[in-house]
Amino acid sequence: MVQTVDFFTPIVDEAYDWGRIAAANALSDVYAMGGRPITALQVVGWPRDGLPFSTLADVLEGGASILEIAGCALAGGHTVDDPEPKYGLAVTGLVHPDDLVTNAGAQPGDVLVLTKPIGTGLIATAIKRGTATPEQRDEAVATMAALNAGAAAAMRRVGANAATDVTGFGLLGHLSEMIRASSASAEIDSAAVPLLPGAKDLAAASVVPGGTKRNLASVARSTDFGTLDETMQLLLADAQTSGGLLVAVDAPLEKAFLQALVDEGVDGVTVGRITERDFSHGPSGRIVVR
């Protein structure tokens, strides 16, 4: 049995889409461990005198729609009066011990596969500022509301040494956690990392959330960016919501895993590899970005 909980304040203007994104995000930790979600409890903070309950109904309906797709039963939940609206889920899942994946098993020589494009933090900030285009908004919502169930199924089918979902700490932050737990280092091919449309332009225009800036400051201590420009550095550190899975797979299984993702309707991309532990940047392992 695997369990997780996640909730957050609105990330988009539409209540129904917020519910969908929050639910998909909460389910991701179960999928990252190779599991299947079976039950969920809703976690709600709501300003009873500030927002109508009809809006809350839209949020709950959005969350329920994602749970239905996931085949996960809604078993209840809890609501509190809160001046700032919050929504999410506590999720219980099951995984066979032989299929369990953590972020601690990456091995030197493994390839790193990413299953969703990055840039949702930048686009969410643009939405809040009213500068995101409808196309950027729609693409970001579609990405965030998409389940990582297919990626989890591919891991169970082919096998994975380690995995993590890419969320608030950004791609480099969650990779840092993986290599620290695995006593390894890593290389990232920045040109291979898939980006949401418009995300690079937003980073160049300084439409950057505070979390992304903090992420970059944190990973800079253990990352060699070489000549990579600041725009791309920000993208690699962008604080994601309901991002994809970053999966470490034996190199000989790379093609089989990518094909398994395709079979599950997932666009996986090889973005780097795991390398031997390098202590030159401290005890946390080192990331080299090329």
C-alpha positions as CSV (number, residue, x, y, z in Angstrom):
1,M,0.0,0.0,0.0
2,V,1.3,3.5,-0.9
3,Q,-0.3,6.7,0.4
4,T,0.1,10.4,-0.5
5,V,-1.6,13.7,0.0
6,D,-1.4,17.0,-2.0
7,F,-3.4,20.1,-2.3
8,F,-2.9,23.7,-3.4
9,T,-4.6,27.1,-4.0
10,P,-6.1,27.9,-7.5
11,I,-3.7,27.7,-10.3
12,V,-6.1,28.7,-13.1
13,D,-9.3,30.8,-13.2
14,E,-11.7,28.0,-14.1
15,A,-12.9,26.1,-11.0
16,Y,-13.6,22.9,-12.9
17,D,-10.1,22.8,-14.4
18,W,-8.5,23.6,-11.0
19,G,-10.2,20.5,-9.6
20,R,-9.0,18.4,-12.5
21,I,-5.4,19.6,-12.2
22,A,-5.3,19.2,-8.4
23,A,-6.7,15.7,-8.6
24,A,-4.2,14.6,-11.3
25,N,-1.4,16.2,-9.3
26,A,-2.4,14.3,-6.1
27,L,-2.5,11.0,-8.0
28,S,0.9,11.4,-9.5
29,D,2.9,10.3,-6.4
30,V,1.1,7.0,-6.5
31,Y,1.9,6.6,-10.2
32,A,5.6,7.6,-9.6
33,M,5.9,4.6,-7.3
34,G,4.5,2.2,-10.0
35,G,1.1,2.0,-8.2
36,R,-2.5,2.1,-9.0
37,P,-4.7,4.5,-7.0
38,I,-7.8,2.8,-5.4
39,T,-9.4,5.4,-3.0
40,A,-9.2,9.1,-2.4
41,L,-10.3,11.5,0.2
42,Q,-10.9,15.2,-0.7
43,V,-9.2,17.9,1.3
44,V,-10.9,21.3,1.0
45,G,-10.4,24.8,2.5
46,W,-13.1,27.2,1.4
47,P,-14.1,30.8,2.3
48,R,-17.7,30.2,3.0
49,D,-18.5,34.0,3.1
50,G,-16.1,34.8,0.2
51,L,-17.0,32.4,-2.6
52,P,-20.2,30.7,-3.5
53,F,-20.6,27.0,-2.9
54,S,-21.6,26.5,-6.5
55,T,-18.0,27.3,-7.4
56,L,-16.8,24.7,-4.9
57,A,-19.2,22.2,-6.6
58,D,-17.5,22.9,-9.9
59,V,-14.1,22.2,-8.3
60,L,-15.3,18.9,-6.8
61,E,-16.9,17.9,-10.1
62,G,-13.5,18.5,-11.9
63,G,-11.7,16.4,-9.3
64,A,-14.3,13.6,-9.5
65,S,-14.0,13.5,-13.3
66,I,-10.2,12.7,-13.0
67,L,-10.8,10.1,-10.4
68,E,-13.3,8.4,-12.7
69,I,-10.7,8.3,-15.5
70,A,-8.2,6.9,-13.0
71,G,-10.6,4.2,-11.7
72,C,-10.1,5.6,-8.2
73,A,-13.1,5.6,-5.8
74,L,-13.9,8.8,-4.0
75,A,-14.4,7.8,-0.3
76,G,-15.3,11.1,1.3
77,G,-13.2,13.9,2.6
78,H,-13.1,16.9,4.9
79,T,-13.8,20.6,4.5
80,V,-12.8,23.6,6.7
81,D,-13.6,27.3,6.6
82,D,-10.5,29.0,5.1
83,P,-10.0,32.6,3.9
84,E,-8.0,31.2,0.9
85,P,-9.5,28.3,-1.2
86,K,-7.5,25.1,-1.3
87,Y,-8.3,21.7,-2.9
88,G,-6.6,18.4,-3.2
89,L,-6.7,14.7,-2.3
90,A,-5.3,12.1,0.1
91,V,-4.8,9.0,-2.1
92,T,-4.3,5.4,-1.3
93,G,-2.8,3.0,-3.9
94,L,-1.6,-0.5,-4.3
95,V,1.6,-1.8,-5.9
96,H,3.1,-5.3,-6.0
97,P,6.4,-5.3,-4.1
98,D,8.2,-6.4,-7.3
99,D,6.9,-3.4,-9.2
100,L,7.6,-0.8,-6.5
101,V,9.7,2.1,-7.7
102,T,11.3,4.8,-5.5
103,N,13.7,7.7,-6.3
104,A,16.6,5.9,-4.7
105,G,17.5,3.1,-7.2
106,A,19.1,5.0,-10.1
107,Q,22.3,3.4,-11.4
108,P,25.2,4.9,-13.4
109,G,24.6,4.3,-17.1
110,D,20.8,4.6,-16.7
111,V,19.0,6.9,-19.2
112,L,16.6,9.5,-17.9
113,V,13.2,9.7,-19.6
114,L,10.7,12.6,-19.1
115,T,7.1,12.0,-19.8
116,K,5.6,15.6,-20.0
117,P,7.0,19.0,-21.2
118,I,7.9,21.6,-18.7
119,G,6.9,25.2,-18.3
120,T,3.7,25.1,-16.3
121,G,5.0,27.3,-13.6
122,L,5.8,30.1,-16.1
123,I,2.5,29.8,-17.9
124,A,0.5,29.7,-14.6
125,T,2.3,33.0,-13.7
126,A,1.4,34.4,-17.1
127,I,-2.2,33.4,-16.5
128,K,-2.3,35.2,-13.1
129,R,-0.8,38.3,-14.8
130,G,-3.3,38.1,-17.7
131,T,-0.6,37.8,-20.3
132,A,-0.9,34.1,-21.3
133,T,-2.4,33.4,-24.7
134,P,-5.5,31.1,-24.9
135,E,-3.3,28.6,-26.7
136,Q,-0.7,28.6,-23.9
137,R,-3.4,28.3,-21.3
138,D,-5.2,25.4,-23.0
139,E,-2.0,23.5,-23.6
140,A,-0.8,23.9,-20.0
141,V,-4.2,22.8,-18.6
142,A,-4.3,19.8,-20.9
143,T,-0.8,18.8,-19.7
144,M,-1.5,19.3,-16.0
145,A,-4.8,17.5,-16.1
146,A,-3.3,14.5,-17.9
147,L,-2.7,11.4,-15.7
148,N,0.6,9.7,-15.3
149,A,-1.1,6.3,-15.3
150,G,0.3,5.4,-18.7
151,A,3.9,6.1,-17.6
152,A,3.3,4.0,-14.5
153,A,2.0,1.1,-16.6
154,A,5.1,1.4,-18.9
155,M,7.3,1.2,-15.8
156,R,5.5,-2.0,-14.6
157,R,5.8,-3.5,-18.1
158,V,9.5,-2.8,-18.8
159,G,10.9,-2.0,-15.4
160,A,12.5,1.1,-14.0
161,N,15.4,1.6,-11.5
162,A,14.0,4.9,-10.1
163,A,11.3,7.5,-10.7
164,T,10.0,10.7,-9.4
165,D,7.2,13.0,-10.5
166,V,8.3,16.5,-11.5
167,T,6.4,19.1,-9.4
168,G,7.3,22.0,-7.2
169,F,11.1,21.6,-7.1
170,G,11.3,21.6,-10.9
171,L,13.1,19.1,-13.2
172,L,16.6,19.8,-11.7
173,G,15.3,19.9,-8.1
174,H,13.6,16.5,-8.3
175,L,16.6,15.1,-10.2
176,S,18.8,16.3,-7.4
177,E,16.7,14.4,-4.9
178,M,17.0,11.3,-7.1
179,I,20.8,11.4,-7.4
180,R,21.2,12.2,-3.7
181,A,19.0,9.2,-2.7
182,S,20.8,7.0,-5.3
183,S,24.4,8.1,-4.5
184,A,25.0,9.1,-8.1
185,S,25.4,12.1,-10.4
186,A,23.6,13.0,-13.6
187,E,23.9,14.7,-17.0
188,I,21.0,16.6,-18.7
189,D,20.8,17.4,-22.4
190,S,19.1,20.8,-22.3
191,A,18.2,20.7,-26.0
192,A,16.3,17.5,-25.6
193,V,14.0,18.7,-22.8
194,P,10.5,19.2,-24.1
195,L,9.0,22.6,-23.4
196,L,5.4,23.9,-23.5
197,P,4.6,26.4,-26.2
198,G,5.6,29.9,-25.2
199,A,7.4,28.9,-22.0
200,K,10.8,29.9,-23.3
201,D,9.5,33.3,-24.3
202,L,7.9,33.9,-20.9
203,A,11.2,33.0,-19.2
204,A,13.1,35.4,-21.4
205,A,10.5,38.1,-20.6
206,S,11.0,37.5,-16.8
207,V,7.5,36.2,-16.3
208,V,8.9,33.8,-13.7
209,P,7.3,32.6,-10.4
210,G,9.1,33.1,-7.2
211,G,9.3,29.3,-6.7
212,T,11.2,28.9,-9.9
213,K,13.8,31.5,-8.8
214,R,14.2,29.8,-5.5
215,N,14.6,26.4,-7.2
216,L,17.3,27.8,-9.4
217,A,19.2,29.3,-6.5
218,S,19.0,25.9,-4.7
219,V,20.2,23.7,-7.5
220,A,22.9,26.1,-8.6
221,R,25.2,24.9,-5.8
222,S,25.4,21.4,-7.2
223,T,24.8,22.0,-11.0
224,D,27.3,22.8,-13.7
225,F,25.4,24.9,-16.3
226,G,28.4,25.5,-18.5
227,T,27.5,28.2,-21.0
228,L,23.7,27.6,-20.8
229,D,21.9,30.9,-20.8
230,E,19.7,32.0,-17.8
231,T,16.5,31.6,-19.7
232,M,17.1,27.9,-20.1
233,Q,18.4,27.6,-16.5
234,L,15.1,29.0,-15.3
235,L,13.1,26.5,-17.5
236,L,15.0,23.6,-16.1
237,A,14.2,24.8,-12.5
238,D,10.6,25.9,-13.3
239,A,8.3,24.9,-10.4
240,Q,5.8,22.5,-12.1
241,T,2.3,21.5,-11.1
242,S,1.2,18.0,-12.0
243,G,4.3,17.4,-14.2
244,G,5.4,14.2,-15.8
245,L,7.5,11.4,-14.4
246,L,11.3,11.4,-14.6
247,V,12.3,7.8,-14.9
248,A,15.7,6.2,-14.7
249,V,15.9,3.1,-16.9
250,D,18.7,0.6,-17.8
251,A,20.2,1.8,-21.1
252,P,19.6,-1.5,-22.9
253,L,15.9,-1.1,-22.1
254,E,15.6,2.5,-23.4
255,K,13.9,1.6,-26.7
256,A,11.6,-0.9,-25.1
257,F,10.5,1.7,-22.5
258,L,10.0,4.4,-25.0
259,Q,7.9,2.0,-27.1
260,A,5.9,1.0,-24.0
261,L,5.2,4.7,-23.4
262,V,4.0,5.1,-27.0
263,D,1.7,2.1,-26.5
264,E,0.2,3.9,-23.5
265,G,-0.3,7.1,-25.4
266,V,2.6,8.9,-23.6
267,D,5.2,11.1,-25.3
268,G,8.4,10.1,-23.5
269,V,11.7,11.8,-24.3
270,T,15.2,10.8,-23.2
271,V,16.7,13.9,-21.6
272,G,19.9,12.7,-19.9
273,R,21.6,9.9,-18.0
274,I,22.8,8.9,-14.6
275,T,26.6,9.0,-14.0
276,E,29.0,8.0,-11.3
277,R,28.9,10.0,-8.0
278,D,30.9,13.2,-8.2
279,F,31.6,14.9,-4.9
280,S,33.2,18.0,-6.4
281,H,30.1,20.0,-5.8
282,G,29.5,18.7,-2.3
283,P,27.8,15.6,-0.8
284,S,24.6,15.8,-2.9
285,G,26.0,14.6,-6.2
286,R,26.5,16.7,-9.3
287,I,24.3,17.6,-12.3
288,V,26.1,18.6,-15.5
289,V,23.8,20.4,-18.0
290,R,25.0,20.3,-21.6
